[in-house]
Amino acid sequence: MSETSATAVESLIENGVLQINDGYRAKNSELSDHGIPFARAGNIQDGFQFADADLFPDEDLAKVGFKISQPGDVVFTSKGTVGRFAFVREDTPRFVYSPQLCFWRSLDSQRLLPRWLFYWMNGREFYEQYYGVATQTDMAAYVSLRDQRQMHMTIPPHSEQKRIAHILGTLDDKIEMNRRMNRTLEAIARSIFKSWFVDFDPVHSKAQDRDPFGMNSKTADLFPDSFEDSPLGMIPKGWEAKPIADLADFVNGRNFTKDASGIGRVVIRIAELNRGIGNSTVWNDVSASAENTAFPKDILFAWSGSLGVYRWHQDEALINQHIFKVIPKDIPSWFVYYALLEALPQFRAIASGKATTMGHIKRSHLREVWAAVPPVELIQQAAPLMSRVWDAIHSRQREANLLTEVRNAILPQLMTGELAFGSAGNSEEAGAL
């Protein structure tokens, strides 16, 4: 990297190169069931996750002013959960910023390339500045706008910004493509499972003397054409209603965070399930049984806090005491996983009714929520389709994990000039990585 000196962020703002601001302070009464996402810190994870976001009505957007996302914005979580980042792409859905988020917006891309700015904020120079102020108080971590505007930035020539953005961007584009494909596959798999095994659409069709839509005859023949009563309510004739507890063994983890060594394997807490492996992750080299160890493809059920069902796509890790390892009993993993996802609202309702500061369920509650289980022949007929999707999702996520590791490893070296490549237009270099 060429010799460059640090530039005061405040001077970039004064000269019209950069804008930094936080989000709109919306009242609950201003939010709605329609409009565009009102983005909070929880919606920033591996990009933007707006599935459960509150919405801000389109007709009231004039109140928000410029605190609406624009392509090229770099998003920084500055309150509570400090240090998540996301880049607003051309195809990112437009959203309103909440006060938990700050955005850095380049106003002069020749002086400050937006995507390079994103990588700079993921780098060491920015980390050392925001971490220093975020941890100065005993209260929740917080990096104020004033703190951010008083920072400095080492800005390389535009050609170097472009080169760095190209190399890292090529990796990030592939990572994002994998994640989008997985979201699509996950939605398809869950839709099929819900239609066949929860809503019983093929059975309803046959009961009305209609062919199940889009289903081959061999599969359709395995669905009955009538229902019968069960502890779960009306289920397809010949199927069995079972408590969730009977679908799998639910093995509780252990307190591996106590006396953690800092080396060895990741300790999976709810934070690792929701946000991935990060700066707060605990490592321990203690030995553990296979039942207290998560292996790639395992199903994990966080039974406290917000409650959630997850697949583990990382390397072998240790499971802490707030998480069940779910070991299916004579039934495919995909069936147990999607049955648990469908059961989550009931488990969350149970947890919300408990008079505790952190909602949770007990092992006994696993017998209070039921699922309809079809005959083994039908599960075997569905298995080739569902298993292929199940395996494809895992494979793509593992590849995304590897590319993320590569990106994170070379980012600091590119930003400091220790690792240099040729021209920004040479895609072969990024592909070779």
For each residue, the residues with C-beta under 8 A, 3 or more apart:
1: 4 156 160 415 416 417 420
2: 156 157 160 417
3:
4: 1 154 155 156 157
5: 154
6: 152 153 154
7: 11 12 152 153 154 155
8: 11 12 152
9: 12 13 18 20 148 149 150 151 152 153
10: 13 14 149 150
11: 7 8 14 15
12: 7 8 9 15 17 18 111 112 153
13: 9 10 16 17 18 19 20 149
14: 10 11
15: 11 12
16: 13 107 108
17: 12 13 106 107 108 111 112
18: 9 12 13 104 105 106 107 112
19: 13 66 103 104 105 107
20: 9 13 102 103 104 105 145 148 149
21: 66 67 97 102 103 105 145
22: 67 78 97 99 101 102 103 145
23: 39 67 96 97 98 99 100 101 102 103
24: 56 63 64 65 67 96 97 98 99
25: 99
26: 30 31 38 56 96 98
27: 30 31
28: 31
29:
30: 26 27 56 57 60 63
31: 26 27 28 38 54 55 56
32: 35 55 56 57
33: 55
34: 55 57 58
35: 32 55 56 57 58 60 61
36: 55 56 58 61 68 93 94 95 96
37: 43 48 50 53 54 55 56 93 95 96
38: 26 31 53 54 55 56 95 96 98
39: 23 43 44 48 50 53 69 75 95 96 97 98 101
40: 43 53 54 98 100 101
41: 44 77 79 80 81 84 98 100 101
42: 45 49 81
43: 37 39 40 48 49 50 53
44: 39 41 47 48 49 75 77 84 85 86 101
45: 42 49 84 274 275 276
46: 49 179 276
47: 44 86 87 92 176 179
48: 37 39 43 44 86 92 93 95
49: 42 43 44 45 46 52 53
50: 37 39 43 53 93 95
51:
52: 49
53: 37 38 39 40 43 49 50 95
54: 31 37 38 40
55: 31 32 33 34 35 36 37 38
56: 24 26 30 31 32 35 36 37 38 60 61 64 96
57: 30 32 34 35 60 61
58: 34 35 36 61
59:
60: 30 35 56 57 63 64
61: 35 36 56 57 58 64 68 96
62: 65
63: 24 30 60
64: 24 56 60 61 67 68 96
65: 24 62 68
66: 19 21
67: 21 22 23 24 64 96 97 103
68: 36 61 64 65 94 95 96 97
69: 39 73 75 88 92 94 95 96 97 103
70: 73 88 105
71: 88 89 90 92
72: 87 88 105 106 109 114 115
73: 69 70 87 88 103 104 105 114
74: 85 86 87 88 103 104 105 114 117 118 121
75: 39 44 69 84 85 86 87 88 97 101 102 103
76: 83 84 85 101 102 103 104 121 130 143 148
77: 41 44 80 81 82 83 84 85 100 101 102
78: 22 82 100 101 102 130 142 143 144 148
79: 41 82 99 100 140 141 142 143
80: 41 77 100 140 141 142
81: 41 42 77 84 100 141 275
82: 77 78 79 130 134 141 142 143
83: 76 77 127 130 131 134 278 279
84: 41 44 45 75 76 77 81 275
85: 44 74 75 76 77 118 121 122
86: 44 47 48 74 75
87: 47 72 73 74 75 114 115 118 172
88: 69 70 71 72 73 74 75 92
89: 71 92 176
90: 71
91:
92: 47 48 69 71 88 89 95
93: 36 37 48 50
94: 36 68 69
95: 36 37 38 39 48 50 53 68 69 92
96: 23 24 26 36 37 38 39 56 61 64 67 68 69
97: 21 22 23 24 39 67 68 69 75 101 102 103
98: 23 24 26 38 39 40 41 101
99: 22 23 24 25 79
100: 23 40 41 77 78 79 80 81
101: 22 23 39 40 41 44 75 76 77 78 97 98
102: 20 21 22 23 75 76 77 78 97 143 145 148
103: 19 20 21 22 23 67 69 73 74 75 76 97
104: 18 19 20 73 74 76 117 121 148
105: 18 19 20 21 70 72 73 74 114
106: 17 18 72 109 111 112 113 114 117
107: 16 17 18 19
108: 16 17 111 112
109: 72 106 112 113 114
110: 158
111: 12 17 106 108 155 158
112: 12 17 18 106 108 109 116 117 155 161
113: 106 109 116 117 158 161 162 165
114: 72 73 74 87 105 106 109 117 118
115: 72 87 118 119 165 168 169
116: 112 113 119 120 161 162 164 165
117: 74 104 106 112 113 114 120 121
118: 74 85 87 114 115 121 122
119: 115 116 122 123 164 165 168 411 414 415
120: 116 117 123 125 126 153 415
121: 74 76 85 104 117 118 126
122: 85 118 119 126 411
123: 119 120 126 127 411 412 415
124: 127 128 412 415 416
125: 120 128 129 153 154 415
126: 120 121 122 123 129 130 151 153
127: 83 123 124 130 131
128: 124 125 131 132
129: 125 126 132 133 151 152
130: 76 78 82 83 126 127 133 134 143 147 148 151
131: 83 127 128 134 135
132: 128 129 135 136
133: 129 130 136 143 144 147
134: 82 83 130 131 141 142 143
135: 131 132 141
136: 132 133
137: 141 142
138:
139: 142
140: 79 80
141: 79 80 81 82 134 135 137
142: 78 79 80 82 134 137 139
143: 76 78 79 82 102 130 133 134 147 148
144: 78 133 147 148
145: 20 21 22 102 148 149
146: 149 150
147: 130 133 143 144 150 151
148: 9 20 76 78 102 104 130 143 144 145 151
149: 9 10 13 20 145 146
150: 9 10 146 147
151: 9 126 129 130 147 148
152: 6 7 8 9 129
153: 6 7 9 12 120 125 126
154: 4 5 6 7 125
155: 4 7 111 112 161
156: 1 2 4 160 161 164 417
157: 2 4 160 161
158: 110 111 113 161 162
159: 162 163 424
160: 1 2 156 157 163 164 417
161: 112 113 116 155 156 157 158 164 165
162: 113 116 158 159 165 166 424
163: 159 160 166 167 421 423 424
164: 116 119 156 160 161 167 168 414 415
165: 113 115 116 119 161 162 168 169 424
166: 162 163 169 170 424 425 427 430
167: 163 164 170 171 410 414 421 429 430 433
168: 115 119 164 165 171 172 407 410 411 414
169: 115 165 166 172 173
170: 166 167 173 174 427 430 431 433
171: 167 168 174 175 403 406 407 430 433
172: 87 168 169 175 176 407
173: 169 170 176 177
174: 170 171 177 178 400 403
175: 171 172 178 179 400 403 404 407
176: 47 89 172 173 179 180
177: 173 174 180 181
178: 174 175 181 182 396 397 399 400 403
179: 46 47 175 176 182 183 396 397 400
180: 176 177 183 184
181: 177 178 184 185 396
182: 178 179 185 186 393 396 397 400
183: 179 180 186 187
184: 180 181 187 188
185: 181 182 188 189 389 392 393 396
186: 182 183 189 190 393
187: 183 184 190 191
188: 184 185 191 192 389
189: 185 186 192 193 334 338 386 389 390 393
190: 186 187 193 194 338 341
191: 187 188 194 195
192: 188 189 195 196 385 386
193: 189 190 196 197 198 334 335 338 339 342 386
194: 190 191 197 198 199 338 342
195: 191 192 198 199 201 202
196: 192 193 200 201 202 223 382
197: 193 194 200 335 338 339 371 372 374
198: 193 194 195 342 372
199: 194 195 204
200: 196 197 203 204 227 235 236 372
201: 195 196 204 205 212 213
202: 195 196 205 206 212 215 220 223
203: 200 206 207 223 224 225 226 227 236
204: 199 200 201 207 208
205: 201 202 208 210 211 212 213
206: 202 203 209 210 211 212 220 223 224 225
207: 203 204 225 226 227
208: 204 205
209: 206
210: 205 206
211: 205 206 215 220
212: 201 202 205 206 215 219 220 223
213: 201 205
214:
215: 202 211 212 219 220
216: 219 220
217: 220 221
218: 221 222 381
219: 212 215 216 222 223 378 381 382
220: 202 206 211 212 215 216 217 223
221: 217 218
222: 218 219 374 375 377 378 381
223: 196 202 203 206 212 219 220 236 378
224: 203 206 227 236 237 238 239
225: 203 206 207
226: 203 207 236 237
227: 200 203 207 224 234 235 236 237
228: 234 235 236 237 238
229: 233 234
230: 233 234 235 239 240 241 372
231: 241 370
232: 235 241 370 371 372
233: 229 230
234: 227 228 229 230
235: 200 227 228 230 232 239 241 372
236: 200 203 223 224 226 227 228 239 372 374
237: 224 226 227 228
238: 224 228 375
239: 224 230 235 236 372 373 374 375
240: 230 372 373
241: 230 231 232 235 370 371 372 373
242: 246 247 370 371 373
243: 246 366 367 368 369 370
244: 247 248 339 340 343 366 367 369 370 371
245: 250 363 366 367
246: 242 243 329
247: 242 244 328 329 331 335 336 339 371 373
248: 244 299 326 327 328 329 331 336
249: 326 327 329
250: 245 301 324 325 326 327 363 366
251: 291 292 324 325 327
252: 321 323 324 363
253: 256 268 292 318 319 320 321 322 323 324 325
254: 288 292 318 319 320 321
255: 258 320 321
256: 253 260 267 282 284 286 288 292 318 319 320
257: 260 267 269 282 284 320
258: 255
259: 284
260: 256 257 267 282 283 284
261: 264 283 284 285 286
262: 282 283 284
263: 283 284 285
264: 261 283 284 285 286
265: 283 284 285 293 315 316 317 318
266: 272 277 281 282 283 314 315 317 318
267: 256 257 260 272 281 282 283 284 317 318 320
268: 253 272 273 294 300 312 317 318 319 320 323
269: 257 272 273 282 320 322 323
270: 273 274 302 304 305 306 308 322 323
271: 274 275 278 280 281
272: 266 267 268 269 275 276 277 281 317
273: 268 269 270 300 302 308 310 323
274: 45 270 271 306 308
275: 45 81 84 271 272 278
276: 45 46 272
277: 266 272 281 314
278: 83 271 275 281
279: 83
280: 271
281: 266 267 271 272 277 278
282: 256 257 260 262 266 267 269
283: 260 261 262 263 264 265 266 267
284: 256 257 259 260 261 262 263 264 265 267 318
285: 261 263 264 265
286: 256 261 264 318
287:
288: 254 256 292 293 318
289: 292 293
290: 293
291: 251 325 327
292: 251 253 254 256 288 289 318 319 325
293: 265 288 289 290 316 317 318 319
294: 268 298 300 312 314 316 317 318 319 325
295: 298 312 316
296: 312 313 314 315 316 394 398
297: 311 312 313 333 394
298: 294 295 311 312 325 326
299: 248 309 310 311 312 325 326 328 333 336 337 340
300: 268 273 294 309 310 311 312 319 323 324 325 326
301: 250 308 309 310 323 324 326 340
302: 270 273 305 306 307 308 309 310 322 323 324
303: 307 322 323 324 347 360 361
304: 270 307 322 351 358 359 360 361
305: 270 302 322 358 359 360
306: 270 274 302 348 359
307: 302 303 304 344 347 348 351 359 360 361
308: 270 273 274 301 302 344
309: 299 300 301 302 326 337 340 341 344
310: 273 299 300 301 302
311: 297 298 299 300 337 393 394
312: 268 294 295 296 297 298 299 300 317
313: 296 297 394 397 398 401
314: 266 277 294 296 317 401
315: 265 266 296
316: 265 293 294 295 296
317: 265 266 267 268 272 293 294 312 314
318: 253 254 256 265 266 267 268 284 286 288 292 293 294
319: 253 254 256 268 292 293 294 300 323 325
320: 253 254 255 256 257 267 268 269 323
321: 252 253 254 255
322: 253 269 270 302 303 304 305 360
323: 252 253 268 269 270 273 300 301 302 303 319 320
324: 250 251 252 253 300 301 302 303
325: 250 251 253 291 292 294 298 299 300 319
326: 248 249 250 298 299 300 301 309 336 337 340
327: 248 249 250 251 291
328: 247 248 299 331 332 333 335 336
329: 246 247 248 249
330:
331: 247 248 328 335 336 373 379
332: 328 335 336 379 383 386 387
333: 297 299 328 336 337 390
334: 189 193 337 338 383 386 387 389 390
335: 193 197 247 328 331 332 338 339 373 379 386
336: 247 248 299 326 328 331 332 333 339 340
337: 299 309 311 326 333 334 340 341 390
338: 189 190 193 194 197 334 335 341 342
339: 193 197 244 247 335 336 342 343 371
340: 244 299 301 309 326 336 337 343 344
341: 190 309 337 338 344
342: 193 194 198 338 339 371
343: 244 339 340 346 347 369 371
344: 307 308 309 340 341 347 348
345: 348 349
346: 343 349 350 368 369
347: 303 307 343 344 350 351 361 365 369
348: 306 307 344 345 351 352 359
349: 345 346 352 353
350: 346 347 353 354 361 365 368 369
351: 304 307 347 348 354 359 360 361
352: 348 349 359
353: 349 350
354: 350 351 359 360
355:
356: 359 360
357:
358: 304 305
359: 304 305 306 307 348 351 352 354 356
360: 303 304 305 307 322 351 354 356
361: 303 304 307 347 350 351 365 366
362: 365
363: 245 250 252 366
364: 367 368
365: 347 350 361 362 368 369
366: 243 244 245 250 361 363 369
367: 243 244 245 364
368: 243 346 350 364 365
369: 243 244 343 346 347 350 365 366
370: 231 232 241 242 243 244
371: 197 232 241 242 244 247 339 342 343
372: 197 198 200 230 232 235 236 239 240 241
373: 239 240 241 242 247 331 335
374: 197 222 236 239 378 379
375: 222 238 239 378 379
376: 379 380
377: 222 380 381
378: 219 222 223 374 375 381 382
379: 331 332 335 374 375 376 382 383
380: 376 377 383
381: 218 219 222 377 378 384
382: 196 219 378 379 385 386
383: 332 334 379 380 386 387
384: 381 387 388
385: 192 382 388 389
386: 189 192 193 332 334 335 382 383 389 390
387: 332 334 383 384 390 391
388: 384 385 391 392
389: 185 188 189 334 385 386 392 393
390: 189 333 334 337 386 387 393 394
391: 387 388 394 395
392: 185 388 389 395 396
393: 182 185 186 189 311 389 390 396 397
394: 296 297 311 313 390 391 397 398
395: 391 392 398 399
396: 178 179 181 182 185 392 393 399 400
397: 178 179 182 313 393 394 400 401
398: 296 313 394 395 401 402
399: 178 395 396 402 403
400: 174 175 178 179 182 396 397 403 404
401: 313 314 397 398 404 405
402: 398 399 405 406
403: 171 174 175 178 399 400 406 407
404: 175 400 401 407 408
405: 401 402 408 409
406: 171 402 403 409 410 433
407: 168 171 172 175 403 404 410 411
408: 404 405 411
409: 405 406 413
410: 167 168 406 407 413 414 419 433
411: 119 122 123 168 407 408 414 415
412: 123 124 415 416 418
413: 409 410 416 418 419
414: 119 164 167 168 410 411 417 418 419 420
415: 1 119 120 123 124 125 164 411 412
416: 1 124 412 413
417: 1 2 156 160 414 420
418: 412 413 414
419: 410 413 414
420: 1 414 417
421: 163 167 426 429 430
422: 426 429
423: 163 426
424: 159 162 163 165 166
425: 166
426: 421 422 423 429
427: 166 170 430 431
428: 431 432
429: 167 421 422 426 432 433
430: 166 167 170 171 421 427 433
431: 170 427 428
432: 428 429
433: 167 170 171 406 410 429 430
